[in-house]
């Protein structure tokens, strides 16, 4: 290689390393509070194109045993799971086994009469008008109580009216994605946990990911979640076993594999990518900021595709800027962090 070319390569490599060091220093400052002894924290991953710019853990995964978080720590990503539910429905539609235009009653006939006008698309877009089952169950149950999908379905079966006319407005409700996971299970003939394992996680090499549908199951490498209480940190957990609206346990590395699927199409191909590439609409054609398990917004003139999650004291965000090939992931095991705001700041810090 001519000396001029070597110098150019050396310069480019040096510039990249300096940019990475600068990014790491900025991110370190954002998570300085997680470095105190006996403190839970977060794991962050930043990638641009094929290059991982930063992958780093801050704080502890287990305060009692003083186990530090690592880049392979497994987190409950809560509602960030919804994009996997939407993808599952779209995969079954590609298989010819259902259509997003199907009425929900075709697949879950025991639902009450007031749900007659709801389609799978309404569920996917949160425009169904269904009340949130979490609020219904919370009337009689705390998070530490063990509750099941059957209990949630029973609560929805007792609903006599919707919160608003079907398709007339957008309002987030976990009931929508609980029902979608139930549809996937009934149409595919396997639990949603098995469906995602076979159709999404395995093909993408997401070996540390699973749907956590048994609250007693052990999870190697789990980060426990903590909230501040009197006298310090307190363990904060849930024994609710509903899936679809949440319940995916995963790592930052596995989420990067999923994020890159929107470019590679290993799972679902071009059809899935296109279906999940933009926002949906109300029945009158009004565009909303939510699509197939994903949120859409414009930040500094660029489209941002994301979804946050919060359950017990877990907090999660998967943030993509397709135009820049940028992926920022932040998974937290403490309730006082804002991963959405942190991802926004981290994305702004990337050269």
NUROGU-635061 format. One line per 2 residues: number of its first residue (from 1); their letters; for each residue x, y, z of N, C-alpha, C. Coordinates in steps of 0.02 Angstrom, whole numbers, padded with zeros to 5 digits. Atoms other than C-alpha are relative to their C-alpha. Example, Ala and Ser with C-alpha at 12.3 -4.5 7.8 and 13.67 -1.06 7.14 Angstrom:
<nodes>
1	AS	00045:-00059:00000:00615:-00225:00390:00045:00060:00000 | -00042:-00059:-00003:00684:-00053:00357:-00039:00055:00037
</nodes>
This chain:
<nodes>
1	XX	00043:-00060:00000:00000:00000:00000:00045:00062:00000 | -00040:-00062:00001:00072:00172:-00047:-00003:00036:00067
3	XX	-00004:-00033:-00066:00125:00278:00101:-00057:00049:00011 | 00056:-00048:-00006:-00009:00409:00063:-00063:-00035:00022
5	XX	00060:00038:-00017:-00145:00277:00071:00004:-00025:00072 | -00009:00023:-00069:-00072:00208:00232:-00015:00056:00050
7	XX	00011:-00057:-00044:-00075:00380:00309:-00075:00017:00005 | 00072:-00014:00000:-00256:00405:00257:-00038:-00051:00044
9	XX	00032:00051:-00041:-00306:00239:00336:00015:00012:00074 | -00020:-00013:-00069:-00208:00281:00494:-00039:00060:00028
11	XX	00036:-00060:-00021:-00290:00452:00502:-00073:-00017:00014 | 00070:00018:-00009:-00464:00379:00480:-00010:-00042:00063
13	XX	00004:00043:-00059:-00431:00246:00612:00008:00040:00064 | -00012:-00042:-00058:-00363:00374:00734:-00061:00044:00015
15	XX	00059:-00043:-00008:-00511:00490:00704:-00058:-00039:00030 | 00054:00042:-00025:-00632:00347:00736:00011:-00015:00074
17	XX	-00015:00015:-00069:-00545:00299:00898:-00011:00060:00045 | 00010:-00061:-00039:-00545:00479:00958:-00074:00015:00009
19	XX	00072:-00012:-00004:-00730:00495:00917:-00032:-00048:00050 | 00027:00049:-00047:-00767:00334:01013:00018:00018:00072
21	XX	-00021:-00020:-00067:-00666:00395:01162:-00040:00060:00025 | 00040:-00059:-00018:-00759:00561:01159:-00072:-00020:00017
23	XX	00068:00024:-00013:-00927:00472:01150:-00003:-00036:00067 | 00000:00037:-00064:-00881:00356:01293:00004:00047:00059
25	XX	-00007:-00048:-00055:-00829:00503:01401:-00066:00036:00012 | 00064:-00034:-00008:-00995:00590:01368:-00052:-00046:00032
27	XX	00048:00047:-00027:-01096:00435:01404:00017:-00017:00073 | -00021:00012:-00070:-00994:00398:01561:-00026:00055:00046
29	XX	00024:-00056:-00041:-01042:00571:01624:-00075:-00005:00012 | 00072:00007:-00008:-01226:00534:01594:-00019:-00051:00053
31	XX	00015:00055:-00046:-01216:00378:01702:00046:00001:00061 | -00046:-00006:-00056:-01098:00444:01835:-00033:-00023:00065
33	XX	00036:00019:-00061:-01231:00417:01969:-00007:-00075:00009 | 00007:00073:-00004:-01237:00230:01929:00065:-00033:00023
35	XX	-00065:00028:-00017:-01054:00208:01975:00013:00000:00076 | -00009:00000:-00073:-01079:00235:02162:-00007:-00071:00027
37	XX	00005:00068:-00028:-01055:00079:02270:-00072:-00017:00021 | 00066:00023:-00020:-01212:-00024:02299:-00057:00031:-00039
39	XX	00050:-00036:00040:-01308:00056:02155:-00019:-00040:-00062 | 00020:00030:00064:-01411:-00022:02014:00014:00050:-00056
41	XX	-00018:-00046:00054:-01388:00054:01843:-00030:-00016:-00067 | 00023:00007:00069:-01398:00025:01657:00054:-00030:-00044
43	XX	-00045:00022:00053:-01321:-00053:01503:-00018:00038:-00063 | 00010:-00042:00059:-01298:00051:01347:00037:-00030:-00060
45	XX	-00033:00020:00062:-01259:00005:01167:-00014:00053:-00053 | 00007:-00048:00055:-01228:00125:01023:00033:-00030:-00061
47	XX	-00027:00027:00062:-01204:00065:00845:-00018:00047:-00058 | 00012:-00039:00060:-01189:00154:00679:00022:-00042:-00059
49	XX	-00016:00046:00054:-01199:00050:00522:00019:-00067:00028 | -00023:00065:-00024:-01102:-00109:00552:00044:00005:00061
51	XX	-00048:-00010:-00054:-00994:-00034:00688:-00034:00014:00067 | 00022:-00014:-00068:-01030:-00043:00874:00047:00053:00029
53	XX	-00041:-00055:-00025:-00968:00124:00941:00012:-00005:00076 | -00005:00004:-00073:-01001:00089:01125:-00046:-00055:00025
55	XX	00039:00051:-00034:-01062:-00056:01231:00027:-00004:00071 | -00028:-00007:-00066:-01046:-00029:01417:-00054:-00007:00054
57	XX	00045:00010:-00057:-01125:-00073:01585:00020:00046:00057 | -00011:-00044:-00057:-01144:00041:01735:-00041:-00024:00060
59	XX	00036:00019:-00059:-01190:-00014:01911:-00007:-00075:00010 | 00008:00070:-00021:-01248:-00178:01988:-00064:-00032:-00027
61	XX	00058:00040:00020:-01364:-00315:01927:-00035:-00030:00061 | 00026:00032:-00061:-01388:-00390:02102:00034:00034:00059
63	XX	-00029:-00039:-00055:-01363:-00277:02252:00020:-00045:00059 | -00014:00043:-00057:-01368:-00417:02382:00066:-00037:-00008
65	XX	-00061:00039:00013:-01228:-00517:02301:00055:00042:-00032 | -00048:-00047:00030:-01139:-00365:02229:00025:-00025:-00068
67	XX	-00016:00023:00068:-01145:-00437:02052:-00006:00060:-00047 | 00004:-00058:00045:-01102:-00302:01925:-00041:-00015:-00062
69	XX	00031:00006:00066:-01205:-00272:01770:00055:-00012:-00052 | -00046:00010:00056:-01122:-00330:01609:-00039:00012:-00064
71	XX	00034:-00011:00064:-01159:-00305:01426:-00045:-00060:-00018 | 00041:00058:00013:-01237:-00479:01430:-00056:-00009:00052
73	XX	00054:00004:-00050:-01356:-00443:01576:-00068:-00002:-00035 | 00067:00010:00029:-01536:-00494:01541:-00050:00044:00037
75	XX	00049:-00046:-00027:-01672:-00364:01568:-00071:-00017:-00024 | 00070:-00002:00022:-01862:-00363:01563:-00008:00066:-00037
77	XX	00005:-00063:00039:-01892:-00237:01422:-00072:00026:-00003 | 00068:-00026:-00007:-02078:-00217:01463:-00031:00015:-00068
79	XX	00038:-00015:00061:-02175:-00128:01325:00042:00006:-00063 | -00043:00003:00060:-02024:-00121:01210:-00011:-00067:-00036
81	XX	00017:00066:00029:-02081:-00302:01181:-00053:00005:-00055 | 00058:-00002:00045:-02232:-00243:01080:00018:-00007:-00073
83	XX	-00019:00007:00070:-02135:-00235:00917:00008:-00073:-00020 | -00005:00072:00014:-02104:-00423:00930:-00069:-00030:-00008
85	XX	00069:00024:00008:-02291:-00452:00951:-00026:00019:-00068 | 00022:-00022:00066:-02329:-00347:00798:00033:-00041:-00055
87	XX	-00036:00040:00050:-02196:-00441:00699:-00029:-00070:-00004 | 00029:00067:-00001:-02273:-00606:00753:-00065:-00002:-00040
89	XX	00063:-00004:00038:-02443:-00554:00685:00013:00006:-00074 | -00016:-00011:00071:-02366:-00495:00522:00030:-00063:-00032
91	XX	-00027:00063:00026:-02271:-00659:00502:-00057:-00049:-00015 | 00057:00046:00011:-02434:-00756:00520:-00043:00025:-00059
93	XX	00036:-00025:00058:-02516:-00641:00394:00036:-00020:-00064 | -00039:00022:00057:-02374:-00679:00273:-00008:-00075:-00013
95	XX	00013:00072:00006:-02407:-00864:00307:-00069:-00015:-00027 | 00069:00010:00022:-02588:-00837:00253:-00047:-00028:00053
97	XX	00039:00029:-00054:-02654:-00889:00424:-00047:00050:00034 | 00045:-00051:-00026:-02735:-00723:00471:00010:00063:-00042
99	XX	-00008:-00065:00032:-02758:-00544:00409:-00009:00053:00053 | 00007:-00053:-00051:-02737:-00383:00507:-00069:00032:-00004
101	XX	00068:-00025:00006:-02911:-00338:00443:-00051:-00046:00035 | 00046:00046:-00034:-02986:-00487:00537:-00031:00033:00062
103	XX	00029:-00021:-00064:-03110:-00444:00675:00029:-00042:00056 | -00028:00036:-00055:-03042:-00492:00844:-00044:-00059:00020
105	XX	00046:00054:-00018:-03197:-00597:00873:00009:-00064:-00040 | -00013:00060:00041:-03143:-00716:00735:00049:-00046:00037
107	XX	-00052:00039:-00033:-02997:-00772:00843:-00010:-00007:00075 | 00015:00003:-00072:-03056:-00733:01020:-00075:00012:00008
109	XX	00073:-00009:00002:-03245:-00762:01010:-00033:00013:00067 | 00031:-00009:-00065:-03275:-00753:01197:00000:00072:00024
111	XX	00001:-00070:-00020:-03248:-00565:01202:-00071:00028:-00004 | 00069:-00026:-00004:-03403:-00458:01241:-00022:00034:-00065
113	XX	00030:-00027:00060:-03520:-00384:01111:00027:00069:-00019 | -00025:-00068:00015:-03447:-00208:01127:00064:00000:-00040
115	XX	-00063:00004:00037:-03286:-00269:01043:-00011:-00019:-00074 | 00015:00028:00067:-03375:-00322:00881:00034:00037:-00057
117	XX	-00030:-00037:00055:-03301:-00182:00774:00075:00003:00000 | -00073:-00004:-00007:-03121:-00207:00829:00035:-00051:-00046
119	XX	-00041:00045:00041:-02997:-00279:00703:00069:-00006:00030 | -00069:00007:-00023:-02820:-00339:00729:00040:00064:-00013
121	XX	-00034:-00063:00014:-02762:-00177:00648:-00014:00052:00054 | 00015:-00045:-00055:-02853:-00076:00780:00042:-00016:00062
123	XX	-00041:00020:-00058:-02763:-00176:00913:00073:00020:-00011 | -00070:-00016:00015:-02594:-00152:00828:00014:00074:00008
125	XX	-00010:-00073:-00001:-02619:00037:00821:-00024:00033:00065 | 00028:-00028:-00062:-02697:00059:00995:-00059:00047:-00015
127	XX	00059:-00040:00016:-02856:00127:00917:-00065:-00039:00013 | 00058:00044:-00011:-02975:-00007:00983:-00051:00028:00048
129	XX	00045:-00024:-00052:-03049:00086:01130:-00005:-00046:00061 | 00001:00046:-00056:-03018:-00061:01247:00034:00031:00062
131	XX	-00034:-00022:-00061:-02980:-00016:01428:00061:-00043:00013 | -00062:00035:-00014:-02810:-00068:01493:-00012:-00054:00054
133	XX	00012:00055:-00047:-02819:-00239:01577:00042:00008:00064 | -00041:-00009:-00060:-02679:-00187:01696:-00037:00039:00053
135	XX	00040:-00038:-00047:-02794:-00060:01774:-00057:-00041:00029 | 00054:00042:-00023:-02934:-00187:01784:00024:-00050:00053
137	XX	-00026:00048:-00047:-02826:-00316:01872:00027:00034:00063 | -00029:-00035:-00058:-02745:-00187:01985:-00051:00018:00053
139	XX	00051:-00012:-00050:-02912:-00161:02072:00002:-00052:00055 | 00000:00055:-00048:-02888:-00329:02158:00069:-00031:00011
141	XX	-00065:00034:-00003:-02704:-00373:02133:00057:00051:00000 | -00062:-00037:00002:-02533:-00300:02171:00048:-00034:-00049
143	XX	-00047:00030:00047:-02383:-00329:02058:00032:-00064:00028 | -00032:00059:-00028:-02315:-00458:02180:-00047:-00061:-00001
145	XX	00047:00056:00006:-02474:-00564:02159:00012:-00035:-00067 | -00006:00036:00063:-02463:-00700:02029:-00066:00004:-00037
147	XX	00061:-00004:00040:-02589:-00663:01891:00016:-00028:-00070 | -00009:00037:00062:-02616:-00751:01725:-00036:00034:-00059
149	XX	00035:-00023:00059:-02672:-00718:01547:-00074:-00015:00005 | 00071:00018:-00007:-02834:-00809:01587:-00037:00050:00043
151	XX	00032:-00050:-00042:-02871:-00683:01724:-00009:00066:-00038 | 00005:-00061:00039:-02835:-00538:01607:-00056:-00006:-00052
153	XX	00053:00010:00049:-02948:-00612:01473:-00069:00002:00033 | 00063:-00001:-00037:-03085:-00637:01602:-00020:00072:00016
155	XX	00014:-00070:-00016:-03070:-00454:01654:-00025:00037:-00062 | 00022:-00032:00063:-03087:-00399:01472:-00069:-00027:-00021
157	XX	00065:00030:00016:-03234:-00519:01451:-00057:00032:00037 | 00052:-00032:-00041:-03328:-00420:01584:-00011:00073:-00020
159	XX	00007:-00069:00022:-03308:-00253:01493:-00067:00009:-00037 | 00066:-00011:00031:-03477:-00181:01442:00001:00056:-00052
161	XX	-00006:-00052:00050:-03421:-00029:01343:00073:00021:-00009 | -00067:-00022:00016:-03266:00039:01258:00012:00071:00026
163	XX	-00018:-00067:-00023:-03173:00195:01312:-00015:00054:-00052 | 00017:-00045:00055:-03206:00275:01142:-00020:-00042:-00061
165	XX	00020:00038:00059:-03281:00224:00973:00060:-00028:-00037 | -00056:00034:00033:-03171:00101:00880:00028:00042:-00057
167	XX	-00033:-00033:00055:-03044:00184:00767:-00002:00076:00000 | 00011:-00073:00000:-03088:00362:00819:00057:00039:00032
169	XX	-00056:-00035:-00032:-02933:00404:00923:00054:-00051:00019 | -00056:00042:-00023:-02766:00338:00983:00005:00005:00076
171	XX	-00011:00001:-00072:-02749:00284:01163:00033:-00066:00019 | -00042:00059:-00016:-02616:00166:01228:-00036:-00045:00050
173	XX	00031:00049:-00045:-02686:00008:01306:00035:-00067:-00008 | -00034:00065:00002:-02592:-00150:01352:-00046:-00057:-00021
175	XX	00048:00052:00020:-02751:-00249:01318:00008:-00018:-00073 | -00006:00012:00072:-02721:-00230:01132:00052:-00053:-00015
177	XX	-00055:00046:00016:-02556:-00323:01132:-00005:-00065:00039 | 00017:00063:-00033:-02610:-00451:01261:-00043:-00043:-00046
179	XX	00045:00037:00045:-02749:-00499:01139:00036:-00023:-00063 | -00037:00020:00060:-02631:-00501:00990:00044:-00061:00013
181	XX	-00040:00059:-00017:-02515:-00624:01078:-00044:-00061:00007 | 00047:00056:-00005:-02667:-00731:01117:-00022:-00023:-00069
183	XX	00017:00018:00069:-02716:-00726:00933:00057:-00040:-00031 | -00058:00037:00027:-02540:-00780:00884:00002:-00071:00027
185	XX	-00001:00067:-00030:-02549:-00925:01006:-00054:-00045:-00029 | 00056:00041:00024:-02719:-00984:00945:00007:-00017:-00074
187	XX	-00006:00012:00072:-02682:-00965:00759:00060:-00046:-00015 | -00061:00039:00014:-02506:-01040:00765:-00001:-00068:00034
189	XX	00003:00063:-00037:-02552:-01178:00888:00057:-00009:00049 | -00053:00004:-00050:-02408:-01135:01004:00000:00064:00041
191	XX	-00004:-00061:-00041:-02382:-01013:01149:00043:00053:-00034 | -00038:-00054:00031:-02316:-00843:01099:00074:-00006:00017
193	XX	-00071:00010:-00019:-02156:-00885:01195:00035:-00046:-00048 | -00031:00048:00047:-02123:-01033:01081:00002:00029:-00070
195	XX	00002:-00030:00067:-02175:-00938:00924:00058:00048:-00009 | -00055:-00048:00007:-02052:-00797:00956:00068:-00035:00001
197	XX	-00063:00036:-00003:-01915:-00920:01001:00017:-00031:-00068 | -00012:00036:00063:-01936:-01016:00837:00002:00046:-00061
199	XX	00007:-00040:00060:-01983:-00878:00715:00040:00065:00001 | -00036:-00065:-00003:-01887:-00726:00778:00068:-00008:00033
201	XX	-00063:00000:-00037:-01755:-00758:00910:00052:-00048:-00030 | -00048:00049:00027:-01674:-00916:00838:00029:00022:-00068
203	XX	-00028:-00021:00065:-01659:-00852:00657:00048:00058:00005 | -00043:-00059:-00007:-01578:-00691:00718:00059:-00012:00047
205	XX	-00055:00014:-00047:-01459:-00776:00841:-00008:00036:00066 | 00013:-00034:-00064:-01542:-00692:00990:-00003:-00053:00055
207	XX	-00005:00059:-00043:-01482:-00830:01104:-00014:00015:00074 | 00012:-00018:-00070:-01507:-00734:01268:-00069:00031:00009
209	XX	00067:-00029:-00002:-01688:-00684:01231:-00053:-00053:00009 | 00058:00044:-00007:-01851:-00764:01284:-00060:00040:00024
211	XX	00061:-00028:-00029:-02031:-00726:01329:-00009:-00031:00068 | 00002:00024:-00069:-02046:-00739:01517:-00073:-00009:00022
213	XX	00071:00013:-00015:-02218:-00819:01541:-00010:-00042:00062 | 00003:00037:-00063:-02178:-00910:01704:00041:00039:00051
215	XX	-00035:-00044:-00046:-02136:-00796:01849:00049:-00037:00046 | -00045:00038:-00043:-02048:-00938:01942:00061:-00026:-00038
217	XX	-00055:00026:00040:-01929:-00980:01799:00065:00039:00014 | -00065:-00031:-00011:-01744:-00947:01828:00025:00032:-00065
219	XX	-00026:-00035:00058:-01656:-00825:01712:00075:00012:00012 | -00071:-00012:-00008:-01466:-00841:01701:00020:00070:-00023
221	XX	-00024:-00066:00018:-01383:-00672:01701:-00051:00056:00009 | 00052:-00051:-00007:-01540:-00578:01754:00024:00060:00041
223	XX	-00008:-00060:-00040:-01527:-00399:01812:-00064:00009:00039 | 00058:-00011:-00042:-01645:-00376:01959:-00018:00074:00000
225	XX	00021:-00070:00004:-01747:-00216:01967:-00011:00029:00070 | -00001:-00033:-00065:-01740:-00090:02109:-00031:00069:-00002
227	XX	00027:-00067:-00009:-01834:00063:02171:00027:00028:00065 | -00023:-00032:-00063:-01779:00188:02302:-00056:-00005:00052
229	XX	00048:00003:-00054:-01865:00162:02469:00030:00030:00063 | -00026:-00027:-00063:-01845:00214:02649:00064:-00038:00018
231	XX	-00062:00030:-00020:-01666:00183:02696:00043:-00025:-00057 | -00041:00022:00056:-01605:00143:02521:-00039:-00036:-00053
233	XX	00031:00036:00056:-01640:00029:02374:-00041:-00058:00025 | 00043:00057:-00015:-01779:-00099:02379:-00012:-00039:-00064
235	XX	00014:00042:00057:-01806:-00247:02264:-00072:00012:-00023 | 00066:-00014:00028:-01954:-00211:02148:-00013:-00049:-00056
237	XX	00010:00052:00050:-02028:-00354:02050:-00075:-00012:-00012 | 00068:00017:00018:-02186:-00420:01966:-00007:-00075:-00011
239	XX	00016:00070:00013:-02265:-00593:01964:-00056:-00008:-00050 | 00051:00004:00052:-02387:-00552:01825:00028:-00037:-00060
241	XX	-00025:00045:00053:-02373:-00679:01684:-00030:00014:-00069 | 00028:-00016:00066:-02464:-00593:01540:00056:00015:-00049
243	XX	-00050:-00011:00051:-02370:-00582:01377:-00030:00038:-00060 | 00022:-00035:00060:-02378:-00485:01214:00006:00075:00008
245	XX	-00008:-00071:-00017:-02392:-00314:01294:00069:00012:00031 | -00067:-00003:-00030:-02224:-00352:01376:00027:-00071:00005
247	XX	-00025:00066:-00019:-02127:-00501:01447:00059:-00026:-00040 | -00062:00021:00033:-01980:-00509:01326:00059:00018:00046
249	XX	-00062:-00009:-00037:-01817:-00532:01424:00057:-00005:-00050 | -00052:00001:00051:-01663:-00490:01323:00060:00043:00022
251	XX	-00061:-00038:-00012:-01494:-00402:01312:00008:00054:-00053 | -00011:-00053:00050:-01428:-00249:01221:00027:-00030:-00065
253	XX	-00027:00030:00061:-01332:-00360:01100:-00053:-00034:-00042 | 00054:00032:00037:-01484:-00462:01054:-00047:00051:-00031
255	XX	00042:-00052:00029:-01586:-00304:01029:00032:00032:-00061 | -00034:-00026:00060:-01454:-00242:00908:-00012:-00047:-00059
257	XX	00013:00048:00054:-01478:-00402:00807:-00071:00011:-00028 | 00068:-00014:00022:-01664:-00364:00802:-00003:00065:-00039
259	XX	00001:-00065:00034:-01636:-00182:00754:00028:-00006:-00070 | -00030:00007:00066:-01525:-00234:00611:-00042:-00042:-00048
261	XX	00045:00038:00044:-01661:-00350:00547:-00041:00046:-00044 | 00038:-00047:00041:-01749:-00194:00483:00040:00021:-00062
263	XX	-00042:-00010:00060:-01604:-00181:00360:00011:-00065:-00037 | -00018:00064:00032:-01563:-00364:00327:-00061:-00040:-00022
265	XX	00060:00038:00017:-01740:-00436:00325:00006:-00075:00010 | -00008:00072:-00012:-01680:-00605:00390:-00067:-00029:00023
267	XX	00066:00020:-00022:-01847:-00620:00480:-00052:00045:-00034 | 00055:-00037:00029:-01998:-00568:00379:00013:00033:-00067
269	XX	-00017:-00029:00064:-01905:-00499:00229:-00024:00072:-00009 | 00020:-00068:00017:-01955:-00339:00140:-00070:00016:00024
271	XX	00069:-00012:-00020:-02139:-00360:00182:-00005:00023:00072 | 00000:-00019:-00071:-02107:-00350:00369:00031:00069:00009
273	XX	-00033:-00064:-00006:-01988:-00205:00350:-00046:00057:-00021 | 00045:-00053:00025:-02112:-00103:00248:-00059:00009:00047
275	XX	00058:-00005:-00044:-02258:-00144:00362:00015:00036:00065 | -00020:-00030:-00064:-02161:-00083:00515:00040:00064:-00009
277	XX	-00044:-00057:00015:-02078:00066:00431:-00031:00068:00013 | 00032:-00065:-00007:-02207:00201:00463:-00061:-00001:00045
279	XX	00057:-00005:-00045:-02352:00263:00568:-00065:-00023:-00032 | 00065:00020:00023:-02532:00208:00556:-00049:00058:-00002
281	XX	00051:-00051:00006:-02696:00301:00538:-00063:-00019:00040 | 00067:00012:-00026:-02863:00321:00624:-00045:-00020:-00058
283	XX	00046:00021:00053:-03014:00259:00529:-00018:00056:-00047 | 00015:-00056:00044:-03042:00435:00460:00060:00023:-00041
285	XX	-00059:-00016:00039:-02867:00438:00386:00051:00044:00035 | -00048:-00041:-00038:-02784:00546:00519:00061:-00040:00019
287	XX	-00062:00035:-00015:-02602:00497:00537:00015:00008:00075 | -00019:-00001:-00071:-02548:00451:00714:00076:-00012:00005
289	XX	-00073:00009:-00009:-02373:00433:00787:00019:-00070:00021 | -00012:00070:-00020:-02388:00246:00817:-00015:-00045:-00060
291	XX	00010:00047:00054:-02372:00102:00696:-00005:-00071:00027 | 00003:00070:-00020:-02347:-00086:00711:00048:-00013:00058
293	XX	-00041:00011:-00059:-02280:-00093:00889:00058:00048:00006 | -00055:-00048:00000:-02170:00059:00860:-00027:00071:00001
295	XX	00017:-00071:00000:-02175:00247:00889:00044:00036:-00051 | -00035:-00038:00053:-02125:00374:00756:-00003:00074:00017
297	XX	-00004:-00072:-00010:-02066:00552:00778:00058:00028:-00042 | -00054:-00033:00036:-01956:00678:00689:00041:00042:00049
299	XX	-00045:-00036:-00044:-01805:00743:00785:00054:00033:-00042 | -00049:-00038:00040:-01699:00879:00704:-00003:-00020:-00073
301	XX	00010:00015:00071:-01773:00836:00535:00010:-00072:-00020 | -00012:00071:00016:-01737:00649:00547:-00051:-00044:00035
303	XX	00048:00047:-00029:-01859:00506:00576:00032:-00041:00054 | -00022:00043:-00055:-01838:00417:00742:-00053:-00053:00011
305	XX	00045:00056:-00011:-01916:00245:00765:00020:-00030:00068 | -00019:00020:-00068:-01925:00188:00946:-00058:-00034:00035
307	XX	00052:00021:-00047:-02020:00107:01088:00032:-00006:00069 | -00024:00003:-00068:-01996:00130:01273:-00036:-00056:00038
309	XX	00032:00051:-00042:-02041:00009:01413:00011:00016:00073 | -00006:-00010:-00072:-02074:00019:01599:-00045:-00050:00036
311	XX	00038:00049:-00040:-02128:-00121:01717:00039:-00014:00063 | -00034:00001:-00064:-02089:-00139:01901:00050:00058:-00001
313	XX	-00049:-00055:00005:-01926:-00038:01906:00047:-00009:-00059 | -00038:00004:00063:-01860:-00094:01737:-00020:00058:-00045
315	XX	00012:-00052:00049:-01844:00043:01608:00041:-00017:-00063 | -00033:00021:00061:-01800:00015:01425:-00015:00049:-00057
317	XX	00011:-00039:00062:-01781:00107:01259:00043:-00029:-00055 | -00034:00019:00062:-01735:00048:01085:-00014:00056:-00050
319	XX	00005:-00063:00039:-01702:00201:00976:00038:-00010:-00065 | -00032:00007:00065:-01666:00195:00789:-00009:00064:-00041
321	XX	00004:-00056:00048:-01625:00335:00667:00021:-00029:-00067 | -00017:00037:00062:-01634:00243:00499:00044:00040:-00048
323	XX	-00038:-00041:00047:-01565:00389:00397:00074:00001:00016 | -00069:-00002:-00022:-01405:00386:00500:00028:-00071:00012
325	XX	-00022:00067:-00016:-01397:00197:00521:00017:-00007:00074 | -00018:-00005:-00071:-01395:00236:00707:-00049:-00039:00044
327	XX	00040:00037:-00049:-01456:00122:00846:00027:00017:00069 | -00020:-00014:-00069:-01454:00173:01030:-00047:-00040:00045
329	XX	00039:00042:-00044:-01512:00051:01164:00020:00015:00072 | -00013:-00012:-00070:-01528:00086:01349:-00047:-00042:00042
331	XX	00039:00043:-00043:-01588:-00045:01474:00020:00013:00072 | -00013:-00021:-00069:-01604:00002:01658:-00033:-00047:00050
333	XX	00031:00039:-00053:-01638:-00092:01819:-00014:00042:00062 | 00019:-00046:-00054:-01688:00060:01922:-00052:00048:-00028
335	XX	00058:-00036:00023:-01845:00164:01915:00011:00075:-00010 | -00010:-00072:00004:-01767:00337:01924:00042:00022:-00059
337	XX	-00034:-00019:00061:-01681:00334:01755:-00050:00009:-00057 | 00043:-00014:00058:-01757:00399:01593:00037:-00022:-00063
339	XX	-00039:00024:00058:-01690:00290:01452:-00018:00035:-00065 | 00018:-00036:00061:-01788:00385:01320:00039:00065:-00006
341	XX	-00039:-00062:00000:-01709:00550:01368:00074:-00013:-00008 | -00070:00017:00006:-01540:00467:01385:00018:-00020:-00072
343	XX	-00012:00019:00070:-01553:00389:01211:00001:00062:-00045 | 00002:-00062:00039:-01598:00559:01140:00067:00038:00008
345	XX	-00063:-00036:-00012:-01444:00637:01221:00059:-00038:-00030 | -00055:00040:00027:-01331:00493:01169:00001:00006:-00076
347	XX	00004:-00007:00073:-01392:00502:00989:00028:00067:-00023 | -00026:-00066:00018:-01353:00687:00986:00075:00005:00008
349	XX	-00072:-00001:-00012:-01177:00650:01049:00040:-00038:-00052 | -00035:00041:00050:-01136:00530:00906:00017:00044:-00060
351	X	-00024:-00041:00057:-01032:00613:00770:-00033:-00023:-00064
</nodes>
